[in-house]
Amino acid sequence: DDSTSSVDTETEYLIQQALEVLMQGRTTFIIAQRLLTLKNADYILVLDHGRIVERGKHDTLLANNGLYREIYDLQLKDQEEFVEMETGN
C-alpha cells in the first residue's frame, strides 16, 4: 500500500479492485500498513518489531483486542461505523 499512498482515494480503490481480480485463485502475500488493504485476506500475520505477535482473520483479530485492534481503531473504526450508520447495517 505504500505505492498507492500518493494517489487519490478513488484511484486507490480502483487499484485495489484490480488487484483482487488478479489475486483470485492464487496464493498472494501482501505486506501493508493500511488495514483496508488486508481486511479481506484469508489469513493475516501481525508483526511488531519483526516478530509475529498475532495471526488470524480480520474479525478474529479484532475480537482479540491486541495490536491489530489498536491499529484498526486508529485507521478504520470511525469509517466503518459511519458506513454502517449510513447503510443501516
Biopython code that builds the backbone (N, CA, C, O; Angstrom):
import numpy as np
from Bio.PDB.StructureBuilder import StructureBuilder

atoms = [
    (1, "ASP", "N", (0.802, -1.203, 0.000)),
    (1, "ASP", "CA", (0.000, 0.000, 0.000)),
    (1, "ASP", "C", (0.843, 1.265, 0.000)),
    (1, "ASP", "O", (0.301, 2.356, -0.176)),
    (2, "ASP", "N", (2.151, 1.155, 0.192)),
    (2, "ASP", "CA", (2.996, 2.346, 0.069)),
    (2, "ASP", "C", (2.945, 2.925, -1.334)),
    (2, "ASP", "O", (3.009, 4.141, -1.515)),
    (3, "SER", "N", (2.829, 2.052, -2.323)),
    (3, "SER", "CA", (2.800, 2.540, -3.707)),
    (3, "SER", "C", (1.510, 3.283, -4.030)),
    (3, "SER", "O", (1.470, 4.054, -4.989)),
    (4, "THR", "N", (0.466, 3.068, -3.257)),
    (4, "THR", "CA", (-0.797, 3.773, -3.501)),
    (4, "THR", "C", (-1.008, 4.939, -2.540)),
    (4, "THR", "O", (-2.037, 5.611, -2.603)),
    (5, "SER", "N", (-0.054, 5.185, -1.662)),
    (5, "SER", "CA", (-0.248, 6.239, -0.663)),
    (5, "SER", "C", (-0.287, 7.636, -1.266)),
    (5, "SER", "O", (-0.805, 8.562, -0.642)),
    (6, "SER", "N", (0.252, 7.802, -2.468)),
    (6, "SER", "CA", (0.269, 9.136, -3.071)),
    (6, "SER", "C", (-0.854, 9.358, -4.082)),
    (6, "SER", "O", (-0.929, 10.429, -4.684)),
    (7, "VAL", "N", (-1.727, 8.371, -4.281)),
    (7, "VAL", "CA", (-2.834, 8.548, -5.226)),
    (7, "VAL", "C", (-4.106, 8.911, -4.469)),
    (7, "VAL", "O", (-4.208, 8.680, -3.264)),
    (8, "ASP", "N", (-5.064, 9.474, -5.176)),
    (8, "ASP", "CA", (-6.328, 9.837, -4.540)),
    (8, "ASP", "C", (-7.106, 8.567, -4.185)),
    (8, "ASP", "O", (-6.799, 7.483, -4.682)),
    (9, "THR", "N", (-8.107, 8.708, -3.329)),
    (9, "THR", "CA", (-8.832, 7.547, -2.817)),
    (9, "THR", "C", (-9.577, 6.783, -3.907)),
    (9, "THR", "O", (-9.670, 5.557, -3.846)),
    (10, "GLU", "N", (-10.108, 7.490, -4.902)),
    (10, "GLU", "CA", (-10.816, 6.806, -5.986)),
    (10, "GLU", "C", (-9.859, 5.922, -6.788)),
    (10, "GLU", "O", (-10.184, 4.779, -7.111)),
    (11, "THR", "N", (-8.693, 6.450, -7.102)),
    (11, "THR", "CA", (-7.696, 5.677, -7.847)),
    (11, "THR", "C", (-7.210, 4.496, -7.016)),
    (11, "THR", "O", (-7.037, 3.395, -7.539)),
    (12, "GLU", "N", (-6.992, 4.721, -5.728)),
    (12, "GLU", "CA", (-6.563, 3.624, -4.856)),
    (12, "GLU", "C", (-7.613, 2.511, -4.837)),
    (12, "GLU", "O", (-7.272, 1.330, -4.888)),
    (13, "TYR", "N", (-8.875, 2.890, -4.764)),
    (13, "TYR", "CA", (-9.960, 1.908, -4.782)),
    (13, "TYR", "C", (-9.927, 1.091, -6.074)),
    (13, "TYR", "O", (-10.054, -0.133, -6.041)),
    (14, "LEU", "N", (-9.757, 1.763, -7.202)),
    (14, "LEU", "CA", (-9.701, 1.062, -8.492)),
    (14, "LEU", "C", (-8.508, 0.106, -8.556)),
    (14, "LEU", "O", (-8.621, -0.997, -9.092)),
    (15, "ILE", "N", (-7.386, 0.525, -8.019)),
    (15, "ILE", "CA", (-6.206, -0.341, -7.981)),
    (15, "ILE", "C", (-6.481, -1.565, -7.112)),
    (15, "ILE", "O", (-6.150, -2.688, -7.491)),
    (16, "GLN", "N", (-7.087, -1.346, -5.946)),
    (16, "GLN", "CA", (-7.405, -2.463, -5.044)),
    (16, "GLN", "C", (-8.362, -3.451, -5.706)),
    (16, "GLN", "O", (-8.203, -4.663, -5.559)),
    (17, "GLN", "N", (-9.352, -2.942, -6.431)),
    (17, "GLN", "CA", (-10.300, -3.823, -7.119)),
    (17, "GLN", "C", (-9.595, -4.651, -8.190)),
    (17, "GLN", "O", (-9.869, -5.843, -8.333)),
    (18, "ALA", "N", (-8.700, -4.036, -8.934)),
    (18, "ALA", "CA", (-7.952, -4.758, -9.968)),
    (18, "ALA", "C", (-7.066, -5.831, -9.346)),
    (18, "ALA", "O", (-6.952, -6.934, -9.880)),
    (19, "LEU", "N", (-6.443, -5.510, -8.222)),
    (19, "LEU", "CA", (-5.601, -6.496, -7.545)),
    (19, "LEU", "C", (-6.416, -7.678, -7.035)),
    (19, "LEU", "O", (-5.960, -8.819, -7.109)),
    (20, "GLU", "N", (-7.615, -7.421, -6.519)),
    (20, "GLU", "CA", (-8.473, -8.514, -6.046)),
    (20, "GLU", "C", (-8.767, -9.501, -7.162)),
    (20, "GLU", "O", (-8.752, -10.713, -6.943)),
    (21, "VAL", "N", (-9.033, -8.993, -8.349)),
    (21, "VAL", "CA", (-9.294, -9.865, -9.502)),
    (21, "VAL", "C", (-8.046, -10.685, -9.823)),
    (21, "VAL", "O", (-8.137, -11.891, -10.054)),
    (22, "LEU", "N", (-6.897, -10.046, -9.837)),
    (22, "LEU", "CA", (-5.648, -10.736, -10.156)),
    (22, "LEU", "C", (-5.274, -11.787, -9.110)),
    (22, "LEU", "O", (-4.637, -12.785, -9.447)),
    (23, "MET", "N", (-5.657, -11.583, -7.856)),
    (23, "MET", "CA", (-5.281, -12.499, -6.779)),
    (23, "MET", "C", (-6.195, -13.713, -6.667)),
    (23, "MET", "O", (-5.846, -14.676, -5.984)),
    (24, "GLN", "N", (-7.344, -13.695, -7.313)),
    (24, "GLN", "CA", (-8.289, -14.808, -7.201)),
    (24, "GLN", "C", (-7.635, -16.106, -7.649)),
    (24, "GLN", "O", (-7.041, -16.184, -8.725)),
    (25, "GLY", "N", (-7.758, -17.136, -6.792)),
    (25, "GLY", "CA", (-7.226, -18.446, -7.119)),
    (25, "GLY", "C", (-5.719, -18.556, -7.002)),
    (25, "GLY", "O", (-5.131, -19.533, -7.465)),
    (26, "ARG", "N", (-5.089, -17.568, -6.388)),
    (26, "ARG", "CA", (-3.631, -17.570, -6.248)),
    (26, "ARG", "C", (-3.244, -17.342, -4.788)),
    (26, "ARG", "O", (-3.951, -16.666, -4.039)),
    (27, "THR", "N", (-2.129, -17.910, -4.409)),
    (27, "THR", "CA", (-1.550, -17.584, -3.114)),
    (27, "THR", "C", (-0.827, -16.253, -3.271)),
    (27, "THR", "O", (0.038, -16.101, -4.134)),
    (28, "THR", "N", (-1.190, -15.298, -2.433)),
    (28, "THR", "CA", (-0.645, -13.951, -2.554)),
    (28, "THR", "C", (-0.184, -13.460, -1.189)),
    (28, "THR", "O", (-0.904, -13.599, -0.201)),
    (29, "PHE", "N", (0.990, -12.896, -1.133)),
    (29, "PHE", "CA", (1.490, -12.275, 0.082)),
    (29, "PHE", "C", (1.385, -10.766, -0.085)),
    (29, "PHE", "O", (1.873, -10.199, -1.063)),
    (30, "ILE", "N", (0.741, -10.127, 0.885)),
    (30, "ILE", "CA", (0.586, -8.676, 0.851)),
    (30, "ILE", "C", (1.266, -8.112, 2.092)),
    (30, "ILE", "O", (0.957, -8.516, 3.213)),
    (31, "ILE", "N", (2.170, -7.203, 1.896)),
    (31, "ILE", "CA", (2.804, -6.510, 3.013)),
    (31, "ILE", "C", (2.240, -5.099, 3.001)),
    (31, "ILE", "O", (2.414, -4.356, 2.035)),
    (32, "ALA", "N", (1.558, -4.736, 4.092)),
    (32, "ALA", "CA", (0.852, -3.457, 4.092)),
    (32, "ALA", "C", (0.806, -2.858, 5.486)),
    (32, "ALA", "O", (0.908, -3.562, 6.491)),
    (33, "GLN", "N", (0.651, -1.559, 5.523)),
    (33, "GLN", "CA", (0.464, -0.847, 6.779)),
    (33, "GLN", "C", (-0.992, -0.456, 6.981)),
    (33, "GLN", "O", (-1.434, -0.244, 8.110)),
    (34, "ARG", "N", (-1.726, -0.362, 5.897)),
    (34, "ARG", "CA", (-3.137, 0.015, 5.985)),
    (34, "ARG", "C", (-3.998, -1.241, 6.088)),
    (34, "ARG", "O", (-3.893, -2.148, 5.262)),
    (35, "LEU", "N", (-4.846, -1.282, 7.107)),
    (35, "LEU", "CA", (-5.690, -2.462, 7.303)),
    (35, "LEU", "C", (-6.708, -2.634, 6.195)),
    (35, "LEU", "O", (-7.126, -3.757, 5.914)),
    (36, "LEU", "N", (-7.112, -1.556, 5.567)),
    (36, "LEU", "CA", (-8.077, -1.673, 4.475)),
    (36, "LEU", "C", (-7.542, -2.595, 3.381)),
    (36, "LEU", "O", (-8.305, -3.316, 2.738)),
    (37, "THR", "N", (-6.242, -2.565, 3.180)),
    (37, "THR", "CA", (-5.609, -3.423, 2.185)),
    (37, "THR", "C", (-5.700, -4.892, 2.588)),
    (37, "THR", "O", (-5.750, -5.765, 1.723)),
    (38, "LEU", "N", (-5.722, -5.173, 3.885)),
    (38, "LEU", "CA", (-5.658, -6.545, 4.397)),
    (38, "LEU", "C", (-6.990, -7.116, 4.843)),
    (38, "LEU", "O", (-7.106, -8.326, 5.040)),
    (39, "LYS", "N", (-7.969, -6.293, 5.002)),
    (39, "LYS", "CA", (-9.219, -6.682, 5.653)),
    (39, "LYS", "C", (-9.844, -7.961, 5.098)),
    (39, "LYS", "O", (-10.386, -8.754, 5.868)),
    (40, "ASN", "N", (-9.783, -8.179, 3.801)),
    (40, "ASN", "CA", (-10.426, -9.345, 3.198)),
    (40, "ASN", "C", (-9.480, -10.521, 2.988)),
    (40, "ASN", "O", (-9.835, -11.490, 2.318)),
    (41, "ALA", "N", (-8.289, -10.442, 3.551)),
    (41, "ALA", "CA", (-7.321, -11.537, 3.406)),
    (41, "ALA", "C", (-7.823, -12.784, 4.133)),
    (41, "ALA", "O", (-8.534, -12.689, 5.133)),
    (42, "ASP", "N", (-7.444, -13.947, 3.619)),
    (42, "ASP", "CA", (-7.810, -15.209, 4.260)),
    (42, "ASP", "C", (-7.102, -15.385, 5.598)),
    (42, "ASP", "O", (-7.647, -15.995, 6.518)),
    (43, "TYR", "N", (-5.901, -14.856, 5.705)),
    (43, "TYR", "CA", (-5.097, -15.036, 6.912)),
    (43, "TYR", "C", (-4.167, -13.839, 7.048)),
    (43, "TYR", "O", (-3.519, -13.441, 6.081)),
    (44, "ILE", "N", (-4.100, -13.270, 8.233)),
    (44, "ILE", "CA", (-3.307, -12.066, 8.471)),
    (44, "ILE", "C", (-2.273, -12.357, 9.555)),
    (44, "ILE", "O", (-2.597, -12.929, 10.596)),
    (45, "LEU", "N", (-1.043, -11.965, 9.304)),
    (45, "LEU", "CA", (0.016, -12.021, 10.308)),
    (45, "LEU", "C", (0.300, -10.591, 10.748)),
    (45, "LEU", "O", (0.508, -9.713, 9.910)),
    (46, "VAL", "N", (0.310, -10.352, 12.054)),
    (46, "VAL", "CA", (0.588, -9.023, 12.591)),
    (46, "VAL", "C", (1.997, -9.048, 13.172)),
    (46, "VAL", "O", (2.297, -9.843, 14.063)),
    (47, "LEU", "N", (2.847, -8.182, 12.666)),
    (47, "LEU", "CA", (4.228, -8.119, 13.136)),
    (47, "LEU", "C", (4.449, -6.885, 13.991)),
    (47, "LEU", "O", (3.893, -5.819, 13.729)),
    (48, "ASP", "N", (5.263, -7.048, 15.010)),
    (48, "ASP", "CA", (5.683, -5.935, 15.855)),
    (48, "ASP", "C", (7.186, -6.076, 16.060)),
    (48, "ASP", "O", (7.644, -7.049, 16.659)),
    (49, "HIS", "N", (7.938, -5.127, 15.574)),
    (49, "HIS", "CA", (9.403, -5.174, 15.639)),
    (49, "HIS", "C", (9.949, -6.471, 15.050)),
    (49, "HIS", "O", (10.869, -7.069, 15.607)),
    (50, "GLY", "N", (9.383, -6.906, 13.922)),
    (50, "GLY", "CA", (9.880, -8.074, 13.208)),
    (50, "GLY", "C", (9.413, -9.416, 13.738)),
    (50, "GLY", "O", (9.818, -10.453, 13.213)),
    (51, "ARG", "N", (8.583, -9.425, 14.753)),
    (51, "ARG", "CA", (8.076, -10.679, 15.324)),
    (51, "ARG", "C", (6.572, -10.790, 15.110)),
    (51, "ARG", "O", (5.844, -9.803, 15.217)),
    (52, "ILE", "N", (6.117, -11.996, 14.809)),
    (52, "ILE", "CA", (4.679, -12.232, 14.667)),
    (52, "ILE", "C", (4.062, -12.223, 16.059)),
    (52, "ILE", "O", (4.414, -13.041, 16.909)),
    (53, "VAL", "N", (3.138, -11.289, 16.286)),
    (53, "VAL", "CA", (2.502, -11.171, 17.597)),
    (53, "VAL", "C", (1.040, -11.606, 17.571)),
    (53, "VAL", "O", (0.459, -11.893, 18.618)),
    (54, "GLU", "N", (0.442, -11.656, 16.374)),
    (54, "GLU", "CA", (-0.938, -12.118, 16.226)),
    (54, "GLU", "C", (-1.090, -12.737, 14.851)),
    (54, "GLU", "O", (-0.336, -12.427, 13.928)),
    (55, "ARG", "N", (-2.080, -13.621, 14.722)),
    (55, "ARG", "CA", (-2.389, -14.211, 13.422)),
    (55, "ARG", "C", (-3.846, -14.634, 13.413)),
    (55, "ARG", "O", (-4.399, -15.032, 14.438)),
    (56, "GLY", "N", (-4.466, -14.540, 12.228)),
    (56, "GLY", "CA", (-5.857, -14.958, 12.094)),
    (56, "GLY", "C", (-6.592, -14.134, 11.049)),
    (56, "GLY", "O", (-5.983, -13.420, 10.253)),
    (57, "LYS", "N", (-7.908, -14.250, 11.070)),
    (57, "LYS", "CA", (-8.763, -13.480, 10.167)),
    (57, "LYS", "C", (-9.088, -12.123, 10.807)),
    (57, "LYS", "O", (-8.922, -11.930, 12.012)),
    (58, "HIS", "N", (-9.543, -11.210, 9.986)),
    (58, "HIS", "CA", (-9.851, -9.848, 10.434)),
    (58, "HIS", "C", (-10.751, -9.840, 11.677)),
    (58, "HIS", "O", (-10.408, -9.221, 12.684)),
    (59, "ASP", "N", (-11.893, -10.523, 11.610)),
    (59, "ASP", "CA", (-12.843, -10.496, 12.730)),
    (59, "ASP", "C", (-12.258, -11.106, 14.001)),
    (59, "ASP", "O", (-12.497, -10.609, 15.101)),
    (60, "THR", "N", (-11.493, -12.185, 13.845)),
    (60, "THR", "CA", (-10.866, -12.832, 14.999)),
    (60, "THR", "C", (-9.843, -11.907, 15.642)),
    (60, "THR", "O", (-9.782, -11.791, 16.866)),
    (61, "LEU", "N", (-9.050, -11.258, 14.820)),
    (61, "LEU", "CA", (-8.037, -10.347, 15.344)),
    (61, "LEU", "C", (-8.671, -9.150, 16.046)),
    (61, "LEU", "O", (-8.141, -8.670, 17.049)),
    (62, "LEU", "N", (-9.783, -8.669, 15.539)),
    (62, "LEU", "CA", (-10.485, -7.576, 16.221)),
    (62, "LEU", "C", (-10.963, -8.024, 17.595)),
    (62, "LEU", "O", (-10.846, -7.285, 18.572)),
    (63, "ALA", "N", (-11.500, -9.234, 17.664)),
    (63, "ALA", "CA", (-12.031, -9.755, 18.925)),
    (63, "ALA", "C", (-10.934, -9.981, 19.963)),
    (63, "ALA", "O", (-11.205, -9.952, 21.164)),
    (64, "ASN", "N", (-9.703, -10.206, 19.516)),
    (64, "ASN", "CA", (-8.593, -10.457, 20.438)),
    (64, "ASN", "C", (-8.149, -9.205, 21.191)),
    (64, "ASN", "O", (-7.439, -9.300, 22.192)),
    (65, "ASN", "N", (-8.563, -8.036, 20.712)),
    (65, "ASN", "CA", (-8.212, -6.761, 21.360)),
    (65, "ASN", "C", (-6.711, -6.568, 21.548)),
    (65, "ASN", "O", (-6.274, -6.044, 22.573)),
    (66, "GLY", "N", (-5.928, -6.985, 20.570)),
    (66, "GLY", "CA", (-4.475, -6.819, 20.623)),
    (66, "GLY", "C", (-4.008, -5.675, 19.742)),
    (66, "GLY", "O", (-4.722, -4.691, 19.548)),
    (67, "LEU", "N", (-2.810, -5.817, 19.216)),
    (67, "LEU", "CA", (-2.211, -4.780, 18.375)),
    (67, "LEU", "C", (-3.040, -4.510, 17.123)),
    (67, "LEU", "O", (-3.209, -3.355, 16.732)),
    (68, "TYR", "N", (-3.557, -5.558, 16.494)),
    (68, "TYR", "CA", (-4.386, -5.376, 15.294)),
    (68, "TYR", "C", (-5.587, -4.492, 15.621)),
    (68, "TYR", "O", (-5.929, -3.596, 14.850)),
    (69, "ARG", "N", (-6.219, -4.740, 16.754)),
    (69, "ARG", "CA", (-7.375, -3.937, 17.178)),
    (69, "ARG", "C", (-6.976, -2.480, 17.401)),
    (69, "ARG", "O", (-7.715, -1.566, 17.038)),
    (70, "GLU", "N", (-5.807, -2.269, 17.999)),
    (70, "GLU", "CA", (-5.329, -0.896, 18.218)),
    (70, "GLU", "C", (-5.166, -0.162, 16.888)),
    (70, "GLU", "O", (-5.581, 0.988, 16.744)),
    (71, "ILE", "N", (-4.556, -0.844, 15.923)),
    (71, "ILE", "CA", (-4.347, -0.232, 14.609)),
    (71, "ILE", "C", (-5.692, 0.011, 13.926)),
    (71, "ILE", "O", (-5.899, 1.061, 13.319)),
    (72, "TYR", "N", (-6.597, -0.947, 14.022)),
    (72, "TYR", "CA", (-7.939, -0.812, 13.442)),
    (72, "TYR", "C", (-8.638, 0.417, 14.022)),
    (72, "TYR", "O", (-9.201, 1.228, 13.287)),
    (73, "ASP", "N", (-8.595, 0.543, 15.332)),
    (73, "ASP", "CA", (-9.267, 1.679, 15.974)),
    (73, "ASP", "C", (-8.699, 3.011, 15.481)),
    (73, "ASP", "O", (-9.437, 3.986, 15.340)),
    (74, "LEU", "N", (-7.410, 3.054, 15.225)),
    (74, "LEU", "CA", (-6.785, 4.281, 14.719)),
    (74, "LEU", "C", (-7.121, 4.552, 13.259)),
    (74, "LEU", "O", (-7.293, 5.706, 12.867)),
    (75, "GLN", "N", (-7.218, 3.489, 12.443)),
    (75, "GLN", "CA", (-7.354, 3.666, 10.995)),
    (75, "GLN", "C", (-8.779, 3.571, 10.466)),
    (75, "GLN", "O", (-9.168, 4.370, 9.615)),
    (76, "LEU", "N", (-9.561, 2.619, 10.945)),
    (76, "LEU", "CA", (-10.812, 2.297, 10.253)),
    (76, "LEU", "C", (-12.088, 2.366, 11.075)),
    (76, "LEU", "O", (-13.169, 2.463, 10.494)),
    (77, "LYS", "N", (-12.013, 2.320, 12.365)),
    (77, "LYS", "CA", (-13.220, 2.212, 13.187)),
    (77, "LYS", "C", (-14.244, 3.294, 12.859)),
    (77, "LYS", "O", (-15.415, 2.988, 12.630)),
    (78, "ASP", "N", (-13.819, 4.543, 12.836)),
    (78, "ASP", "CA", (-14.752, 5.641, 12.564)),
    (78, "ASP", "C", (-15.375, 5.523, 11.179)),
    (78, "ASP", "O", (-16.568, 5.773, 11.010)),
    (79, "GLN", "N", (-14.567, 5.140, 10.181)),
    (79, "GLN", "CA", (-15.072, 4.996, 8.816)),
    (79, "GLN", "C", (-16.124, 3.894, 8.733)),
    (79, "GLN", "O", (-17.174, 4.085, 8.119)),
    (80, "GLU", "N", (-15.853, 2.745, 9.347)),
    (80, "GLU", "CA", (-16.789, 1.629, 9.269)),
    (80, "GLU", "C", (-18.071, 1.923, 10.037)),
    (80, "GLU", "O", (-19.155, 1.545, 9.594)),
    (81, "GLU", "N", (-17.961, 2.595, 11.184)),
    (81, "GLU", "CA", (-19.159, 2.963, 11.935)),
    (81, "GLU", "C", (-20.015, 3.927, 11.120)),
    (81, "GLU", "O", (-21.242, 3.829, 11.140)),
    (82, "PHE", "N", (-19.383, 4.859, 10.404)),
    (82, "PHE", "CA", (-20.116, 5.801, 9.564)),
    (82, "PHE", "C", (-20.843, 5.063, 8.444)),
    (82, "PHE", "O", (-22.017, 5.330, 8.186)),
    (83, "VAL", "N", (-20.157, 4.137, 7.780)),
    (83, "VAL", "CA", (-20.767, 3.364, 6.691)),
    (83, "VAL", "C", (-21.936, 2.547, 7.220)),
    (83, "VAL", "O", (-22.988, 2.495, 6.583)),
    (84, "GLU", "N", (-21.770, 1.904, 8.383)),
    (84, "GLU", "CA", (-22.859, 1.126, 8.974)),
    (84, "GLU", "C", (-24.056, 2.013, 9.288)),
    (84, "GLU", "O", (-25.200, 1.615, 9.067)),
    (85, "MET", "N", (-23.799, 3.211, 9.800)),
    (85, "MET", "CA", (-24.873, 4.139, 10.130)),
    (85, "MET", "C", (-25.605, 4.582, 8.858)),
    (85, "MET", "O", (-26.833, 4.665, 8.836)),
    (86, "GLU", "N", (-24.843, 4.863, 7.811)),
    (86, "GLU", "CA", (-25.422, 5.316, 6.548)),
    (86, "GLU", "C", (-26.213, 4.221, 5.837)),
    (86, "GLU", "O", (-27.247, 4.493, 5.228)),
    (87, "THR", "N", (-25.726, 2.982, 5.916)),
    (87, "THR", "CA", (-26.368, 1.882, 5.192)),
    (87, "THR", "C", (-27.365, 1.113, 6.051)),
    (87, "THR", "O", (-28.156, 0.323, 5.535)),
    (88, "GLY", "N", (-27.327, 1.345, 7.360)),
    (88, "GLY", "CA", (-28.242, 0.637, 8.240)),
    (88, "GLY", "C", (-27.825, -0.787, 8.537)),
    (88, "GLY", "O", (-28.636, -1.575, 9.023)),
    (89, "ASN", "N", (-26.570, -1.139, 8.255)),
    (89, "ASN", "CA", (-26.059, -2.499, 8.533)),
    (89, "ASN", "C", (-25.371, -2.558, 9.859)),
    (89, "ASN", "O", (-24.883, -3.617, 10.254)),
]
sb = StructureBuilder()
sb.init_structure("model")
sb.init_model(0)
sb.init_chain("A")
sb.init_seg("    ")
for serial, (resi, resn, name, xyz) in enumerate(atoms, 1):
    if name == "N":
        sb.init_residue(resn, " ", resi, " ")
    sb.init_atom(name, np.array(xyz, "f"), 0.0, 1.0, " ", f" {name:<3s}", serial, name[0])
structure = sb.get_structure()
